[in-house]
Amino acid sequence: MLGMLTFVPRILTATALSLLLAACSAATTDSEQTSTTAPPPASTATSTEAPTITTLGGQPDSPCLVGDRPFSTSGVISAFGGATGDAAQVSSLRAGSHPGCERVVVDLLTADGAPAGSIGLVGVEYDEEVGIVRINLPESVSRTAVADSRFDGTLADRAYVVRTTAGHLAIDIHVAAGAGIALRAFEVDAPSRIVVDLRPNPEASPVRGATVGDGVVVIEPGPGPATAPLSVAGYSRAFEANVIVRLHETRDSPPIAETVTTATDWVEVWGEFQVALAAIPDQQFELFVGSESPRDGTPQGAWLSIDPTVTDPPDPDDA
């Protein structure tokens, strides 16, 4: 039986955020000057470089390296914000490259379109295998003027605004495949913005990256061996949120199995989906994840080559 499952990366609960906030201060300052003008709604935003901060000594420093905030390499990165906040919408996603680091900034507005003064509880976590930084936004941030953005850096590659299976919005920053990073995340006030700093980490394993296709991002499965049940998960902007998963012997052959699921959104932002394939071929096969064009039925999506691992059942005599 195929069906919707809870999507990964993990989603921090409000209780977990409260505990983390009790352990660390959310008060931050930053002299970076930013724009808070919301661009017109679009599926893709152009990245804008964040300005360089100049220290009191007059020498330019990379803003994404200065200060005493620590960098982390995996798991829960930080939690910040407050019990209440006036931020209600994301106005832009932008990134800037600096010597030795990159900075991604999320600009926020109030419901009336004014620069936000504060934000509710935010949790940030990092999946170091795939290379995804997830910013879990509070429920009060329910609108966005941008659904995704492509960056020009060597560390931060893309960002997606995603409606999670829990119903709230999250922002996923995708690290460029092959990079290894450390990161930190925090809030900057006056006006309120979310900042994520990334720097190269030579001790980190290179991230494998997600598979990006036409209207779909496949986070799992990744390359390499696979076993049943096979989890197929990611997010999509397919027409009417319908996501098709098909198994093929080759890409030119007819499908040998097919299932259809529904993503959590498609009109405003990317919608999460996940299915579990109970049975898969015992030899290499091709996996299609995507949709069919509403105009002519042409498949639109991503292809993955899957190489199953066949394991023998345990011997009862060894039990």
Backbone as CSV, one residue per row, in Angstrom:
resi,resn,N_x,N_y,N_z,CA_x,CA_y,CA_z,C_x,C_y,C_z
1,MET,0.857,-1.194,0.000,0.000,0.000,0.000,0.884,1.231,0.000
2,LEU,0.623,2.139,-0.926,1.389,3.354,-1.030,0.592,4.485,-0.413
3,GLY,1.290,5.404,0.221,0.565,6.513,0.825,1.494,7.592,1.283
4,MET,0.913,8.662,1.839,1.687,9.796,2.307,2.317,9.474,3.650
5,LEU,3.576,9.834,3.788,4.292,9.669,5.039,4.805,11.016,5.490
6,THR,5.316,11.075,6.698,5.903,12.316,7.191,7.211,12.572,6.473
7,PHE,7.347,13.767,5.926,8.511,14.086,5.097,9.705,14.453,5.953
8,VAL,10.887,14.139,5.474,12.122,14.578,6.069,12.726,15.624,5.144
9,PRO,13.493,16.641,5.632,14.088,16.762,6.942,13.063,16.923,8.075
10,ARG,13.539,16.682,9.309,12.692,16.750,10.466,12.163,18.156,10.666
11,ILE,10.987,18.276,11.268,10.372,19.572,11.538,10.406,19.800,13.037
12,LEU,10.974,20.899,13.451,11.052,21.207,14.867,9.680,21.611,15.374
13,THR,9.286,21.063,16.510,8.019,21.425,17.112,8.166,22.714,17.896
14,ALA,7.035,23.337,18.208,7.061,24.567,18.991,7.668,24.342,20.360
15,THR,7.406,23.159,20.958,7.986,22.855,22.264,9.490,22.776,22.187
16,ALA,9.999,22.110,21.132,11.450,22.001,20.981,12.080,23.365,20.762
17,LEU,11.389,24.218,20.004,11.914,25.550,19.777,11.965,26.346,21.067
18,SER,10.936,26.205,21.899,10.904,26.935,23.155,12.053,26.526,24.049
19,LEU,12.352,25.210,24.092,13.459,24.743,24.917,14.789,25.284,24.407
20,LEU,14.948,25.303,23.064,16.191,25.827,22.514,16.315,27.320,22.761
21,LEU,15.193,28.044,22.678,15.239,29.474,22.913,15.609,29.793,24.354
22,ALA,15.202,28.931,25.270,15.547,29.144,26.668,17.030,28.984,26.902
23,ALA,17.708,28.238,26.011,19.126,27.968,26.196,20.014,28.962,25.479
24,CYS,19.461,29.753,24.582,20.301,30.703,23.860,19.551,31.992,23.648
25,SER,20.239,33.086,23.626,19.627,34.394,23.471,19.330,34.650,22.016
26,ALA,18.185,35.262,21.775,17.814,35.583,20.401,18.122,37.030,20.064
27,ALA,18.676,37.774,20.999,18.988,39.171,20.748,20.224,39.268,19.874
28,THR,20.108,39.868,18.702,21.221,40.012,17.777,21.221,41.406,17.193
29,THR,22.385,41.856,16.747,22.507,43.119,16.039,23.381,42.905,14.831
30,ASP,23.210,43.748,13.831,23.990,43.631,12.609,23.912,44.962,11.895
31,SER,25.018,45.437,11.374,25.045,46.729,10.700,24.783,46.618,9.214
32,GLU,24.445,45.438,8.731,24.192,45.247,7.303,22.960,46.024,6.885
33,GLN,23.048,46.753,5.785,21.925,47.492,5.244,21.250,46.626,4.199
34,THR,19.930,46.463,4.288,19.216,45.593,3.368,17.988,46.278,2.818
35,SER,17.486,45.735,1.729,16.252,46.217,1.128,15.105,45.348,1.594
36,THR,13.965,45.970,1.899,12.801,45.206,2.338,11.631,45.400,1.389
37,THR,11.907,45.848,0.190,10.843,46.004,-0.793,10.498,44.669,-1.405
38,ALA,9.248,44.287,-1.339,8.833,42.987,-1.858,8.786,43.027,-3.369
39,PRO,9.419,42.031,-4.040,9.329,41.949,-5.499,7.962,41.429,-5.893
40,PRO,7.553,41.605,-7.143,6.274,41.038,-7.573,6.314,39.532,-7.485
41,PRO,5.150,38.891,-7.184,5.141,37.433,-7.077,5.667,36.787,-8.334
42,ALA,6.535,35.795,-8.150,7.135,35.072,-9.276,7.624,33.746,-8.771
43,SER,7.847,32.825,-9.696,8.307,31.508,-9.291,9.799,31.485,-9.041
44,THR,10.532,32.474,-9.590,11.972,32.500,-9.411,12.408,33.922,-9.132
45,ALA,13.269,34.120,-8.117,13.779,35.443,-7.776,15.253,35.509,-8.096
46,THR,15.722,36.691,-8.457,17.140,36.887,-8.730,17.860,37.216,-7.438
47,SER,18.982,36.548,-7.178,19.705,36.780,-5.943,20.394,38.137,-5.978
48,THR,20.512,38.762,-4.796,21.149,40.054,-4.653,22.217,39.957,-3.594
49,GLU,23.397,40.455,-3.888,24.509,40.316,-2.961,24.318,41.215,-1.764
50,ALA,24.554,40.673,-0.565,24.494,41.462,0.648,25.742,42.322,0.759
51,PRO,25.608,43.601,1.196,26.762,44.490,1.257,27.805,44.013,2.254
52,THR,29.049,44.489,2.062,30.137,44.161,2.968,30.142,45.099,4.161
53,ILE,30.390,44.569,5.347,30.523,45.378,6.551,31.963,45.858,6.666
54,THR,32.161,47.097,7.067,33.496,47.619,7.311,33.701,47.772,8.813
55,THR,34.789,47.238,9.330,35.061,47.292,10.764,35.533,48.680,11.159
56,LEU,35.616,48.903,12.472,36.044,50.200,12.975,37.448,50.544,12.519
57,GLY,38.285,49.531,12.268,39.634,49.787,11.806,39.707,50.205,10.358
58,GLY,38.571,50.207,9.657,38.554,50.657,8.286,38.812,49.569,7.269
59,GLN,39.102,48.334,7.723,39.386,47.246,6.798,38.125,46.413,6.594
60,PRO,37.799,46.091,5.342,36.599,45.300,5.107,36.751,43.887,5.646
61,ASP,35.711,43.378,6.261,35.668,42.010,6.743,34.449,41.333,6.145
62,SER,34.526,40.021,6.008,33.370,39.283,5.524,32.317,39.248,6.627
63,PRO,31.107,39.766,6.367,30.088,39.793,7.415,29.669,38.397,7.866
64,CYS,29.865,37.410,6.982,29.452,36.059,7.344,30.521,35.304,8.125
65,LEU,31.594,35.996,8.542,32.611,35.381,9.392,32.831,36.137,10.694
66,VAL,32.454,37.414,10.736,32.720,38.215,11.927,31.759,37.840,13.053
67,GLY,32.136,38.210,14.277,31.291,37.926,15.428,31.646,36.615,16.087
68,ASP,31.021,36.367,17.234,31.358,35.180,18.022,30.302,34.091,17.942
69,ARG,29.357,34.212,17.015,28.365,33.147,16.870,29.041,31.903,16.299
70,PRO,28.859,30.746,16.920,29.558,29.547,16.453,28.926,28.968,15.193
71,PHE,29.728,28.236,14.432,29.266,27.493,13.262,29.050,26.038,13.656
72,SER,28.053,25.409,13.037,27.741,24.003,13.289,27.778,23.239,11.975
73,THR,27.768,21.916,12.069,27.930,21.096,10.869,26.772,20.142,10.594
74,SER,25.842,19.962,11.531,24.733,19.031,11.281,23.674,19.204,12.356
75,GLY,22.503,18.632,12.070,21.426,18.605,13.050,20.805,19.970,13.288
76,VAL,20.314,20.175,14.515,19.698,21.450,14.878,20.784,22.512,14.967
77,ILE,20.638,23.569,14.198,21.645,24.618,14.125,21.356,25.720,15.132
78,SER,20.121,26.211,15.160,19.776,27.276,16.092,18.269,27.436,16.154
79,ALA,17.837,28.168,17.165,16.438,28.552,17.313,16.416,29.994,17.804
80,PHE,15.509,30.778,17.267,15.464,32.188,17.642,14.059,32.708,17.379
81,GLY,13.846,33.989,17.657,12.527,34.579,17.542,11.867,34.659,18.897
82,GLY,10.596,34.970,18.921,9.872,35.133,20.165,8.507,34.485,20.111
83,ALA,7.811,34.552,21.225,6.477,33.958,21.290,5.517,34.667,20.353
84,THR,5.754,35.952,20.141,4.938,36.718,19.201,5.863,37.472,18.254
85,GLY,5.341,37.838,17.121,6.106,38.599,16.136,5.168,39.127,15.086
86,ASP,5.553,40.235,14.433,4.672,40.818,13.429,5.003,40.392,12.011
87,ALA,6.055,39.572,11.821,6.380,39.079,10.485,5.275,38.155,9.999
88,ALA,4.770,38.423,8.783,3.665,37.636,8.241,3.930,37.120,6.838
89,GLN,4.987,37.612,6.181,5.251,37.164,4.819,6.733,37.304,4.479
90,VAL,7.171,36.443,3.564,8.524,36.499,3.034,8.498,37.396,1.804
91,SER,9.373,38.405,1.779,9.388,39.322,0.644,10.472,38.988,-0.362
92,SER,11.601,38.401,0.080,12.651,38.058,-0.879,13.628,37.077,-0.258
93,LEU,14.315,36.347,-1.131,15.417,35.463,-0.770,16.622,35.938,-1.560
94,ARG,17.732,36.240,-0.892,18.893,36.760,-1.592,20.168,36.227,-0.957
95,ALA,21.230,36.263,-1.720,22.501,35.721,-1.249,23.640,36.601,-1.716
96,GLY,24.714,36.608,-0.941,25.908,37.349,-1.303,27.146,36.536,-1.014
97,SER,28.145,36.633,-1.895,29.420,35.945,-1.714,30.447,36.924,-1.166
98,HIS,31.220,36.485,-0.187,32.245,37.287,0.454,33.501,36.425,0.588
99,PRO,34.655,37.033,0.832,35.871,36.232,1.003,35.714,35.197,2.119
100,GLY,35.753,33.923,1.744,35.703,32.848,2.724,34.335,32.431,3.189
101,CYS,33.254,32.991,2.638,31.919,32.629,3.129,30.843,33.155,2.189
102,GLU,29.619,32.724,2.437,28.444,33.226,1.739,27.339,33.482,2.741
103,ARG,26.500,34.442,2.450,25.392,34.796,3.338,24.090,34.754,2.562
104,VAL,23.078,34.092,3.146,21.730,34.065,2.595,20.828,34.839,3.543
105,VAL,20.017,35.739,2.987,19.146,36.596,3.783,17.699,36.380,3.355
106,VAL,16.823,36.225,4.351,15.384,36.126,4.116,14.763,37.416,4.626
107,ASP,14.197,38.217,3.737,13.559,39.477,4.120,12.098,39.230,4.462
108,LEU,11.607,39.944,5.471,10.279,39.701,6.019,9.461,40.989,6.062
109,LEU,8.162,40.840,5.859,7.237,41.960,5.929,6.084,41.617,6.867
110,THR,5.398,42.656,7.333,4.180,42.464,8.102,3.028,42.157,7.150
111,ALA,1.865,41.886,7.714,0.687,41.611,6.889,0.306,42.806,6.033
112,ASP,0.642,44.021,6.497,0.322,45.242,5.759,1.401,45.626,4.758
113,GLY,2.488,44.841,4.697,3.534,45.129,3.737,4.644,46.021,4.244
114,ALA,4.660,46.322,5.539,5.728,47.122,6.128,6.878,46.218,6.554
115,PRO,8.091,46.759,6.688,9.195,45.930,7.191,8.863,45.343,8.556
116,ALA,9.116,44.056,8.726,8.785,43.382,9.982,9.718,43.840,11.089
117,GLY,9.173,43.950,12.291,9.988,44.320,13.443,10.460,43.137,14.249
118,SER,9.761,41.999,14.129,10.129,40.798,14.882,9.480,39.595,14.226
119,ILE,9.930,38.416,14.630,9.390,37.179,14.065,9.118,36.191,15.184
120,GLY,8.148,35.304,14.972,7.853,34.266,15.944,8.952,33.210,15.977
121,LEU,8.652,32.076,16.595,9.661,31.033,16.783,10.130,30.443,15.456
122,VAL,11.447,30.409,15.270,12.068,29.871,14.062,13.075,28.818,14.475
123,GLY,13.076,27.695,13.792,14.067,26.653,14.026,14.809,26.337,12.732
124,VAL,16.128,26.171,12.817,16.952,25.901,11.644,17.715,24.603,11.867
125,GLU,17.677,23.708,10.900,18.387,22.436,10.988,19.055,22.128,9.650
126,TYR,20.039,21.230,9.700,20.834,20.951,8.508,20.991,19.459,8.303
127,ASP,20.607,18.986,7.118,20.823,17.605,6.692,22.129,17.572,5.917
128,GLU,23.208,17.133,6.573,24.537,17.204,5.967,24.759,16.164,4.883
129,GLU,23.906,15.135,4.794,24.061,14.135,3.729,23.577,14.694,2.396
130,VAL,22.352,15.165,2.376,21.792,15.714,1.142,22.325,17.123,0.895
131,GLY,22.507,17.898,1.982,22.955,19.270,1.859,21.802,20.254,1.812
132,ILE,20.866,20.141,2.776,19.705,21.033,2.823,19.636,21.708,4.187
133,VAL,19.619,23.026,4.167,19.382,23.826,5.369,17.897,24.156,5.400
134,ARG,17.185,23.678,6.410,15.753,23.951,6.503,15.482,25.005,7.560
135,ILE,14.805,26.074,7.156,14.346,27.125,8.056,12.856,26.911,8.274
136,ASN,12.479,26.446,9.458,11.075,26.242,9.790,10.481,27.559,10.259
137,LEU,9.568,28.128,9.474,8.966,29.409,9.790,7.779,29.235,10.734
138,PRO,7.471,30.250,11.542,6.289,30.162,12.404,5.015,30.204,11.579
139,GLU,3.924,29.737,12.161,2.652,29.707,11.437,2.196,31.102,11.039
140,SER,2.625,32.115,11.766,2.219,33.485,11.456,2.796,33.970,10.130
141,VAL,3.880,33.361,9.657,4.434,33.704,8.331,3.781,32.765,7.328
142,SER,2.695,33.210,6.734,1.869,32.330,5.908,1.826,32.730,4.441
143,ARG,2.524,33.801,4.076,2.509,34.261,2.682,3.937,34.497,2.211
144,THR,4.111,34.479,0.890,5.428,34.736,0.321,5.279,35.361,-1.053
145,ALA,6.186,36.272,-1.381,6.206,36.878,-2.704,7.115,36.127,-3.654
146,VAL,7.808,35.118,-3.170,8.744,34.362,-3.994,8.659,32.893,-3.612
147,ALA,8.683,32.008,-4.598,8.590,30.573,-4.349,9.943,29.886,-4.377
148,ASP,10.905,30.431,-5.102,12.230,29.828,-5.179,13.218,30.847,-5.706
149,SER,14.500,30.534,-5.576,15.535,31.434,-6.040,16.777,30.634,-6.400
150,ARG,17.469,31.063,-7.432,18.728,30.447,-7.850,19.857,31.401,-7.489
151,PHE,20.872,30.912,-6.790,21.975,31.746,-6.341,23.197,31.531,-7.234
152,ASP,24.150,32.449,-7.106,25.341,32.403,-7.944,26.584,31.943,-7.192
153,GLY,26.435,31.547,-5.930,27.597,31.189,-5.135,28.084,29.775,-5.400
154,THR,29.160,29.428,-4.706,29.707,28.075,-4.802,29.249,27.197,-3.649
155,LEU,28.619,27.772,-2.635,28.116,27.008,-1.494,26.586,26.936,-1.526
156,ALA,25.922,28.079,-1.528,24.460,28.120,-1.612,24.043,28.111,-3.073
157,ASP,23.315,27.071,-3.467,22.962,26.884,-4.874,21.558,27.377,-5.185
158,ARG,20.584,26.971,-4.380,19.185,27.323,-4.608,18.475,27.446,-3.277
159,ALA,17.263,28.011,-3.327,16.388,28.034,-2.160,14.952,27.844,-2.630
160,TYR,14.179,27.132,-1.831,12.781,26.853,-2.143,11.922,27.189,-0.930
161,VAL,10.765,27.815,-1.187,9.751,27.985,-0.147,8.799,26.811,-0.273
162,VAL,8.654,26.059,0.819,7.950,24.770,0.792,6.828,24.772,1.816
163,ARG,5.656,24.264,1.400,4.614,23.996,2.389,4.815,22.576,2.886
164,THR,5.064,22.445,4.178,5.387,21.149,4.745,4.138,20.307,4.938
165,THR,4.341,19.034,5.233,3.204,18.157,5.516,2.494,18.562,6.801
166,ALA,3.164,19.343,7.651,2.522,19.859,8.863,1.691,21.100,8.573
167,GLY,1.810,21.653,7.371,0.972,22.770,6.962,1.630,24.139,7.005
168,HIS,2.769,24.279,7.679,3.408,25.588,7.749,4.445,25.733,6.628
169,LEU,4.955,26.944,6.460,5.963,27.210,5.440,7.372,26.977,5.989
170,ALA,8.242,26.508,5.129,9.659,26.358,5.445,10.447,26.831,4.238
171,ILE,11.680,27.229,4.480,12.590,27.608,3.409,13.743,26.623,3.407
172,ASP,13.956,25.948,2.294,15.063,25.000,2.150,16.159,25.626,1.303
173,ILE,17.338,25.796,1.896,18.503,26.261,1.168,19.306,25.030,0.762
174,HIS,19.532,24.852,-0.527,20.268,23.703,-1.036,21.737,24.072,-1.221
175,VAL,22.595,23.301,-0.575,24.033,23.472,-0.736,24.454,22.835,-2.058
176,ALA,25.398,23.442,-2.749,25.868,22.913,-4.021,26.432,21.509,-3.843
177,ALA,26.053,20.591,-4.728,26.526,19.205,-4.649,28.052,19.165,-4.665
178,GLY,28.617,18.371,-3.766,30.060,18.240,-3.673,30.711,19.153,-2.666
179,ALA,29.987,20.151,-2.170,30.548,21.077,-1.182,30.419,20.490,0.216
180,GLY,31.298,20.902,1.096,31.205,20.589,2.517,31.208,21.893,3.289
181,ILE,30.247,22.079,4.195,30.093,23.388,4.828,29.931,23.278,6.339
182,ALA,30.094,24.417,6.987,29.615,24.672,8.336,28.734,25.910,8.233
183,LEU,27.794,26.074,9.155,26.851,27.174,9.035,26.392,27.668,10.389
184,ARG,25.791,28.828,10.377,25.130,29.399,11.541,23.911,30.166,11.055
185,ALA,22.936,30.374,11.927,21.712,31.064,11.546,21.229,31.889,12.720
186,PHE,20.658,33.062,12.425,20.206,33.950,13.489,19.281,35.001,12.892
187,GLU,18.666,35.780,13.781,17.797,36.881,13.373,18.550,38.190,13.502
188,VAL,18.349,39.064,12.539,18.859,40.429,12.593,17.652,41.358,12.679
189,ASP,17.729,42.346,13.560,16.573,43.223,13.723,16.771,44.552,13.023
190,ALA,15.726,45.367,13.089,15.682,46.740,12.552,16.046,46.816,11.070
191,PRO,15.304,46.245,10.141,14.121,45.410,10.337,14.490,43.952,10.565
192,SER,13.497,43.126,10.887,13.729,41.716,11.164,14.034,40.966,9.876
193,ARG,15.148,40.218,9.893,15.545,39.361,8.782,16.128,38.079,9.344
194,ILE,16.054,37.017,8.564,16.705,35.754,8.912,17.992,35.664,8.110
195,VAL,19.095,35.372,8.791,20.400,35.308,8.156,20.981,33.914,8.340
196,VAL,21.488,33.337,7.266,22.200,32.057,7.311,23.578,32.277,6.692
197,ASP,24.630,32.030,7.482,26.011,32.152,7.013,26.579,30.763,6.740
198,LEU,27.241,30.613,5.616,27.862,29.344,5.237,29.342,29.580,4.943
199,ARG,30.170,28.685,5.416,31.597,28.737,5.084,32.082,27.338,4.724
200,PRO,33.120,27.217,3.906,33.639,25.891,3.559,34.161,25.174,4.801
201,ASN,33.961,23.874,4.834,34.458,23.053,5.941,35.193,21.860,5.335
202,PRO,36.526,21.898,5.300,37.280,20.814,4.660,37.124,19.473,5.360
203,GLU,36.652,19.468,6.603,36.476,18.218,7.330,35.116,17.580,7.079
204,ALA,34.211,18.296,6.432,32.868,17.773,6.171,32.847,16.918,4.914
205,SER,32.019,15.889,4.925,31.845,15.064,3.727,31.100,15.861,2.666
206,PRO,31.453,15.702,1.401,30.732,16.414,0.336,29.260,16.012,0.309
207,VAL,28.377,16.966,0.180,26.950,16.667,0.127,26.611,16.078,-1.241
208,ARG,25.603,15.200,-1.277,25.236,14.557,-2.540,24.277,15.402,-3.355
209,GLY,23.526,16.281,-2.712,22.578,17.124,-3.417,21.294,16.387,-3.773
210,ALA,20.259,17.138,-4.032,18.983,16.590,-4.479,18.977,16.499,-6.005
211,THR,18.014,15.738,-6.543,17.833,15.631,-7.991,16.747,16.615,-8.405
212,VAL,17.091,17.562,-9.262,16.161,18.616,-9.671,15.695,18.363,-11.093
213,GLY,14.388,18.324,-11.267,13.802,18.141,-12.593,12.811,19.243,-12.890
214,ASP,12.085,19.108,-13.965,11.100,20.111,-14.377,9.915,20.069,-13.418
215,GLY,9.839,21.057,-12.514,8.724,21.144,-11.586,8.788,20.203,-10.410
216,VAL,9.935,19.567,-10.160,10.031,18.619,-9.054,11.450,18.617,-8.508
217,VAL,11.573,18.417,-7.206,12.853,18.227,-6.523,12.759,16.906,-5.765
218,VAL,13.628,15.947,-6.101,13.610,14.638,-5.460,14.753,14.584,-4.456
219,ILE,14.411,14.461,-3.186,15.403,14.411,-2.112,15.821,12.982,-1.812
220,GLU,14.888,12.068,-1.874,15.215,10.660,-1.745,14.341,9.861,-2.695
221,PRO,14.875,8.766,-3.254,16.169,8.166,-2.938,17.322,8.937,-3.560
222,GLY,18.519,8.699,-2.983,19.723,9.222,-3.580,20.371,8.163,-4.449
223,PRO,21.542,8.444,-4.960,22.240,7.444,-5.773,22.732,6.290,-4.911
224,GLY,22.977,5.156,-5.545,23.510,4.013,-4.807,22.474,2.944,-4.559
225,PRO,22.833,1.947,-3.739,21.948,0.803,-3.491,20.635,1.232,-2.850
226,ALA,19.612,0.439,-3.084,18.293,0.706,-2.516,17.603,-0.612,-2.211
227,THR,16.757,-0.580,-1.214,15.974,-1.751,-0.837,14.516,-1.361,-0.678
228,ALA,13.635,-2.340,-0.763,12.210,-2.119,-0.538,11.919,-2.237,0.966
229,PRO,10.979,-1.424,1.469,10.228,-0.401,0.742,11.099,0.806,0.402
230,LEU,10.920,1.317,-0.802,11.731,2.429,-1.284,10.964,3.730,-1.084
231,SER,11.533,4.634,-0.294,10.899,5.926,-0.051,11.251,6.895,-1.172
232,VAL,10.232,7.535,-1.714,10.403,8.558,-2.741,9.813,9.843,-2.181
233,ALA,10.665,10.858,-1.967,10.218,12.063,-1.282,10.858,13.296,-1.892
234,GLY,10.171,14.419,-1.751,10.684,15.690,-2.237,9.592,16.726,-2.222
235,TYR,9.642,17.663,-3.157,8.564,18.636,-3.322,8.377,18.968,-4.785
236,SER,7.182,19.495,-5.081,6.757,19.615,-6.470,5.907,20.858,-6.649
237,ARG,5.854,21.319,-7.909,4.873,22.333,-8.304,4.091,21.826,-9.514
238,ALA,3.818,20.523,-9.503,3.087,19.905,-10.605,1.651,20.425,-10.649
239,PHE,1.074,20.417,-11.843,-0.296,20.882,-12.049,-1.255,20.135,-11.129
240,GLU,-2.055,20.904,-10.391,-3.035,20.376,-9.441,-2.402,19.483,-8.379
241,ALA,-1.101,19.643,-8.169,-0.356,18.958,-7.094,-0.261,17.455,-7.291
242,ASN,-0.548,16.950,-8.488,-0.465,15.514,-8.741,0.975,15.111,-9.059
243,VAL,1.504,14.178,-8.297,2.863,13.697,-8.491,2.810,12.228,-8.889
244,ILE,3.435,11.898,-10.021,3.446,10.537,-10.544,4.801,9.902,-10.271
245,VAL,4.791,8.672,-9.786,6.016,7.895,-9.575,5.899,6.636,-10.423
246,ARG,6.843,6.439,-11.345,6.793,5.288,-12.239,8.111,4.533,-12.209
247,LEU,8.012,3.218,-12.339,9.181,2.359,-12.468,9.270,1.876,-13.912
248,HIS,10.490,1.953,-14.483,10.735,1.507,-15.851,11.979,0.615,-15.862
249,GLU,11.984,-0.362,-16.748,13.215,-1.136,-16.946,14.287,-0.257,-17.583
250,THR,13.901,0.508,-18.598,14.762,1.525,-19.221,13.904,2.763,-19.421
251,ARG,14.539,3.869,-19.716,13.781,5.109,-19.877,12.909,5.089,-21.120
252,ASP,13.217,4.233,-22.066,12.429,4.159,-23.290,11.349,3.082,-23.231
253,SER,11.326,2.293,-22.168,10.356,1.195,-22.067,9.102,1.644,-21.328
254,PRO,7.989,0.927,-21.527,6.753,1.266,-20.813,6.936,1.083,-19.306
255,PRO,6.156,1.780,-18.488,6.273,1.615,-17.034,5.833,0.223,-16.599
256,ILE,6.525,-0.305,-15.590,6.140,-1.601,-15.029,5.337,-1.427,-13.752
257,ALA,5.323,-0.226,-13.197,4.511,0.079,-12.016,4.336,1.587,-11.950
258,GLU,3.220,2.008,-11.383,2.938,3.441,-11.280,2.081,3.715,-10.054
259,THR,2.357,4.825,-9.399,1.509,5.303,-8.318,1.432,6.817,-8.399
260,VAL,0.342,7.372,-7.901,0.120,8.819,-7.930,-0.160,9.296,-6.518
261,THR,0.472,10.397,-6.136,0.229,10.988,-4.835,-0.029,12.476,-5.015
262,THR,-0.357,13.166,-3.927,-0.687,14.590,-3.974,0.264,15.372,-3.098
263,ALA,0.859,16.415,-3.653,1.732,17.288,-2.884,0.891,18.246,-2.040
264,THR,1.532,18.882,-1.079,0.813,19.748,-0.139,0.474,21.114,-0.717
265,ASP,1.052,21.473,-1.865,0.767,22.771,-2.490,1.273,22.720,-3.923
266,TRP,0.893,23.690,-4.715,1.444,23.824,-6.055,1.196,25.217,-6.622
267,VAL,0.174,25.915,-6.129,-0.181,27.219,-6.673,0.768,28.303,-6.175
268,GLU,0.963,28.379,-4.847,1.738,29.472,-4.258,3.198,29.097,-4.041
269,VAL,3.431,27.897,-3.533,4.792,27.470,-3.190,4.971,26.017,-3.590
270,TRP,6.146,25.467,-3.306,6.404,24.056,-3.536,5.717,23.226,-2.451
271,GLY,5.184,22.069,-2.852,4.476,21.206,-1.918,5.209,19.897,-1.686
272,GLU,5.313,19.483,-0.439,5.990,18.233,-0.102,5.157,17.024,-0.512
273,PHE,5.852,15.933,-0.780,5.200,14.646,-1.034,6.131,13.539,-0.572
274,GLN,5.559,12.384,-0.313,6.344,11.184,-0.019,5.477,9.952,-0.225
275,VAL,6.042,8.966,-0.911,5.385,7.674,-1.075,6.398,6.584,-0.761
276,ALA,5.907,5.405,-0.438,6.767,4.249,-0.194,6.407,3.155,-1.182
277,LEU,7.381,2.717,-1.968,7.163,1.645,-2.939,7.448,0.314,-2.260
278,ALA,6.410,-0.470,-2.057,6.549,-1.716,-1.301,7.372,-2.752,-2.049
279,ALA,7.316,-2.723,-3.371,8.053,-3.705,-4.177,8.802,-2.983,-5.284
280,ILE,10.056,-3.393,-5.495,10.864,-2.829,-6.566,11.562,-3.965,-7.300
281,PRO,11.988,-3.767,-8.548,12.696,-4.824,-9.284,13.991,-5.215,-8.575
282,ASP,14.437,-6.434,-8.827,15.671,-6.913,-8.204,16.894,-6.640,-9.069
283,GLN,16.730,-5.816,-10.077,17.854,-5.405,-10.913,17.721,-3.914,-11.207
284,GLN,18.744,-3.336,-11.773,18.754,-1.891,-11.989,17.536,-1.453,-12.794
285,PHE,16.941,-0.342,-12.370,15.767,0.176,-13.074,15.798,1.692,-13.053
286,GLU,14.884,2.290,-13.809,14.786,3.737,-13.905,13.537,4.206,-13.168
287,LEU,13.693,5.261,-12.379,12.597,5.819,-11.595,12.257,7.200,-12.131
288,PHE,10.996,7.386,-12.518,10.519,8.696,-12.951,9.649,9.298,-11.862
289,VAL,9.919,10.573,-11.528,9.116,11.296,-10.541,8.739,12.631,-11.163
290,GLY,7.453,12.915,-11.263,7.039,14.173,-11.861,5.564,14.208,-12.174
291,SER,5.236,14.696,-13.355,3.837,14.856,-13.746,3.739,14.787,-15.260
292,GLU,2.530,14.958,-15.764,2.304,15.023,-17.196,1.813,16.411,-17.558
293,SER,2.309,16.937,-18.666,1.912,18.263,-19.106,0.399,18.326,-19.304
294,PRO,-0.274,19.348,-18.735,-1.723,19.455,-18.953,-2.078,19.774,-20.393
295,ARG,-1.092,20.184,-21.194,-1.357,20.510,-22.599,-1.341,19.280,-23.487
296,ASP,-0.255,18.472,-23.372,-0.128,17.354,-24.305,0.237,16.028,-23.647
297,GLY,0.284,15.993,-22.310,0.579,14.747,-21.621,2.044,14.366,-21.591
298,THR,2.915,15.247,-22.039,4.345,14.951,-22.036,4.856,14.834,-20.596
299,PRO,5.643,13.789,-20.291,6.189,13.674,-18.927,7.116,14.838,-18.604
300,GLN,6.963,15.390,-17.405,7.799,16.472,-16.912,8.264,16.118,-15.506
301,GLY,9.563,16.032,-15.308,10.029,15.672,-13.976,11.489,15.295,-13.966
302,ALA,11.825,14.305,-13.140,13.216,13.885,-12.954,13.324,12.379,-13.103
303,TRP,14.471,11.929,-13.609,14.788,10.505,-13.748,15.937,10.155,-12.822
304,LEU,15.833,8.984,-12.191,16.907,8.473,-11.349,17.171,7.027,-11.715
305,SER,18.431,6.659,-11.789,18.814,5.265,-11.994,19.008,4.611,-10.629
306,ILE,18.271,3.542,-10.371,18.277,2.885,-9.065,18.894,1.499,-9.201
307,ASP,19.818,1.177,-8.308,20.473,-0.131,-8.293,20.133,-0.817,-6.974
308,PRO,19.159,-1.715,-6.976,18.733,-2.344,-5.719,19.819,-3.224,-5.109
309,THR,19.760,-3.368,-3.808,20.593,-4.320,-3.081,19.725,-5.504,-2.708
310,VAL,20.078,-6.692,-3.208,19.306,-7.899,-2.925,19.958,-8.609,-1.749
311,THR,19.226,-8.772,-0.681,19.747,-9.447,0.511,18.978,-10.735,0.740
312,ASP,19.682,-11.764,1.185,19.036,-13.034,1.487,18.300,-12.942,2.819
313,PRO,17.160,-13.602,2.956,16.460,-13.600,4.239,17.291,-14.328,5.286
314,PRO,17.125,-13.954,6.558,17.925,-14.600,7.599,17.632,-16.105,7.703
315,ASP,18.652,-16.871,7.971,18.502,-18.323,8.131,17.849,-18.628,9.476
316,PRO,16.703,-19.356,9.488,16.025,-19.650,10.780,16.949,-20.398,11.741
317,ASP,17.882,-21.179,11.219,18.771,-21.925,12.114,19.745,-21.026,12.865
318,ASP,19.926,-19.783,12.338,20.829,-18.854,13.003,20.124,-17.993,14.034
319,ALA,18.809,-18.139,14.125,18.050,-17.304,15.052,18.300,-17.741,16.495
